[in-house]
Amino acid sequence: MKVHLANPRGFCAGVDRAIEIVERALEMYGAPVYVLHEIVHNRHVLENLRSRGVHFVRELSEIPSGAITIFSAHGVSEEVERIGRERSLRVIDATCPLVTKVHSQARVYDNEDDELILIGHPGHPEVEGTMGRFTGIVHILSTAEEVRVLEVEDANRLAYVTQTTLSVDDTRDVIAALVERFPNIKGPDLSDICYATQNRQNAVRQMSPSVDLLIVVGSSNSSNSSRLRELGERAGVPSYLVDEASQIEESWFEGVENVGVTAGASAPETLVQLILDRLRELGVSSTRELDGEDELVVFKLPPELAG
């Protein structure tokens, strides 16, 4: 068997920044450090940080007053920010700048008294945070079918924003359905789906015709990792999302000659290398890294942590 290694893959600039924020906070302030929600959606990253004194919590009420508190890369609502101030938490915001951009757009539409359509998955932390930036009516949907049955108060005062980690193809279809049904709707183009999500999806799309099986390295609650697996399936390639090498089953590879490997934006490269080690045990004879989009984006750290 041969491995075709997607490029780019793995950590994006927003994830790099979020993890560095937690690590610098540990260095500067010492343990414990509290993080609201998972800093990124990867089990191995979280376990490593827990072992160093990081506590991941669901609610601010779980954090002692005055403690070092980090908001995850997915962003939070204005209400959460207000509660943090009231409890005198020493907050460091690790929200990805591309998510912050979506928050800013939502506020613009809010100030214009628009009804907001949020293209995303209900319950996802990023969606919850964006909803919490909007005081008016918000509709959450993720499919063109939902657009067709959507009921709004004023079809001439509509706007949309998107969760950054969606499938480009799915989101394009939803936006097209919105524009067709509501010609006066306002909203950004697909550039709001973050560059890293787009690049990783493009890499899978390009490699799919050349592989017999696709392995996506990432956790099951990682939205962008799940979308990569779905892209492989849509291309007719048996595709598996795995969090670690032990999840790979030998039976998958019967008759397989070419294996594609990629990783979601929250999966570290160390996991990819462990997956490759497992594949070599199963008969992989060579690994070829594919050409892909160079990612040169670097996001600045918050001022309280910048060296």
Residue pairs with C-beta under 8 A, 6 or more apart in sequence:
1 253
1 256
1 257
1 258
1 259
1 279
1 282
1 283
1 284
1 285
2 257
2 258
2 259
2 284
2 285
2 286
2 287
2 288
3 258
3 259
3 260
3 261
3 276
3 279
3 284
3 286
3 287
3 288
4 207
4 210
4 211
4 258
4 259
4 260
4 261
4 288
4 290
5 261
5 262
5 272
5 276
5 287
5 288
5 289
5 290
6 200
6 203
6 204
6 207
6 260
6 261
6 262
6 263
6 290
6 292
7 203
7 289
7 290
7 291
7 292
7 293
8 196
8 199
8 200
8 203
8 292
8 293
8 294
8 295
9 200
9 203
9 217
9 261
9 262
9 263
9 267
9 272
10 217
10 263
10 264
10 265
10 267
10 268
10 269
10 272
11 19
11 265
11 266
11 267
11 268
11 269
12 194
12 195
12 196
12 197
12 265
12 295
12 297
13 196
13 295
13 297
13 298
13 299
14 73
14 96
14 97
14 98
14 99
14 194
14 196
14 265
14 299
15 40
15 73
15 96
15 265
15 266
16 298
16 299
17 73
17 94
17 96
17 299
17 300
17 301
18 39
18 40
18 72
18 73
18 94
18 96
19 39
19 40
19 45
19 49
20 301
21 70
21 92
21 94
21 301
21 302
21 305
22 33
22 35
22 39
22 49
22 54
22 70
22 94
23 49
24 301
24 305
25 33
25 68
25 70
25 92
25 305
26 33
26 52
26 53
26 54
28 305
29 68
29 90
30 53
31 52
31 53
31 54
32 53
32 54
32 55
32 67
32 68
33 53
33 54
33 55
33 68
33 69
33 70
34 54
34 55
34 56
34 57
34 62
34 63
34 67
34 68
34 69
34 70
35 49
35 54
35 55
35 56
35 57
35 69
35 70
35 71
35 72
36 57
36 58
36 59
36 60
36 63
36 69
36 70
36 71
36 72
36 76
36 80
37 56
37 57
37 58
37 72
37 74
37 125
38 46
38 56
38 72
38 125
38 221
39 45
39 46
39 49
39 54
39 56
39 70
39 72
39 73
39 94
40 46
40 72
40 73
40 266
41 218
41 219
41 221
41 222
41 223
41 225
41 266
42 218
42 219
42 222
42 243
42 264
42 266
42 267
42 268
43 219
43 243
44 243
44 244
44 268
44 270
44 271
45 266
45 268
46 56
49 56
50 56
55 62
55 63
57 63
60 69
60 80
60 83
60 84
60 87
60 89
63 69
63 87
63 89
65 87
65 88
65 89
66 87
66 88
66 89
66 90
67 89
67 90
68 90
68 92
69 84
69 89
69 90
69 91
69 92
70 91
70 92
70 93
70 94
71 80
71 84
71 91
71 92
71 93
71 94
71 95
72 94
72 95
72 125
73 94
73 95
73 96
73 99
74 95
74 96
74 99
74 124
74 125
74 126
74 129
75 95
75 96
75 99
75 100
75 103
75 125
75 126
75 129
75 130
76 95
76 129
76 132
77 128
77 129
77 131
77 132
77 133
78 132
78 133
79 132
80 129
80 132
81 91
84 91
85 91
92 302
92 304
92 305
93 302
94 302
95 103
95 129
96 164
96 194
96 299
97 299
98 164
98 192
98 194
98 195
99 126
99 129
99 130
99 164
101 192
102 130
102 161
102 162
102 163
102 164
102 192
103 129
103 130
103 133
105 161
105 188
105 192
106 116
106 118
106 130
106 133
106 134
106 161
107 133
107 134
109 116
109 134
109 159
109 161
109 186
110 116
110 133
110 134
110 135
110 136
112 157
112 159
113 136
113 157
114 136
114 157
114 158
114 159
114 186
115 136
115 137
115 138
115 139
115 152
115 153
115 154
115 157
115 158
115 159
116 134
116 136
116 137
116 138
116 139
116 158
116 159
116 160
116 161
117 138
117 139
117 141
117 150
117 158
117 159
117 160
117 161
117 178
117 185
117 187
118 127
118 130
118 131
118 138
118 139
118 140
118 141
118 160
118 161
118 162
118 163
119 141
119 142
119 160
119 161
119 162
119 163
119 166
119 171
119 174
119 175
120 126
120 127
120 130
120 140
120 142
120 162
120 163
120 166
121 127
121 140
121 142
121 163
121 223
122 140
124 163
124 223
126 163
126 164
126 165
127 140
127 163
130 161
130 163
131 138
131 140
137 152
137 153
139 150
139 152
141 147
141 150
141 174
142 166
142 170
142 174
143 170
143 173
143 174
144 173
144 174
144 176
144 177
147 174
147 177
147 178
147 181
148 177
148 181
150 181
152 158
152 182
155 182
155 184
156 184
158 178
158 182
158 184
158 185
158 186
159 185
159 186
159 187
160 175
160 178
160 185
160 186
160 187
161 187
161 188
161 192
162 171
162 188
162 192
162 193
163 223
164 192
164 193
164 194
164 197
165 193
165 194
165 197
165 223
165 224
165 227
165 265
166 193
166 197
166 223
166 227
167 201
167 227
167 230
167 231
168 190
168 193
168 197
168 198
168 201
169 201
169 231
169 234
170 227
171 190
171 193
172 190
175 187
175 190
178 185
178 187
179 185
190 198
195 295
195 297
196 224
196 265
196 295
196 297
197 224
197 227
197 265
199 292
199 293
199 295
200 224
200 228
200 262
200 264
200 265
201 227
201 228
201 231
202 292
202 293
203 262
203 290
203 292
203 293
204 214
204 216
204 228
204 231
204 232
204 235
204 260
204 262
205 231
205 235
206 290
206 292
207 214
207 260
207 262
207 290
208 214
208 231
208 232
208 235
208 236
208 237
208 260
209 235
210 258
210 260
211 237
211 258
211 259
211 260
212 237
212 238
212 255
212 256
212 257
212 258
212 259
213 237
213 238
213 239
213 240
213 252
213 253
213 256
213 258
213 259
213 260
214 229
214 232
214 237
214 238
214 239
214 240
214 259
214 260
214 261
214 262
215 239
215 240
215 242
215 248
215 259
215 260
215 261
215 262
215 275
215 279
216 225
216 228
216 229
216 232
216 239
216 240
216 241
216 242
216 262
216 263
216 264
217 225
217 242
217 243
217 261
217 262
217 263
217 264
217 267
217 271
217 272
217 275
218 224
218 225
218 226
218 228
218 241
218 242
218 243
218 263
218 264
218 266
218 267
219 225
219 243
219 264
219 266
219 267
220 226
220 241
220 243
222 264
222 265
222 266
222 267
224 264
224 265
224 266
225 241
225 263
225 264
225 265
225 266
225 267
226 241
226 264
228 239
228 241
228 262
228 264
229 239
229 240
229 241
230 239
231 239
232 238
232 239
232 260
233 239
237 260
238 252
240 247
240 248
240 252
242 248
242 275
243 271
244 271
244 274
245 274
245 275
245 277
245 278
246 278
248 275
248 278
248 279
248 282
250 282
253 259
253 282
253 283
259 279
259 284
261 272
261 275
261 276
261 279
263 269
263 271
263 272
276 284
276 287
300 306
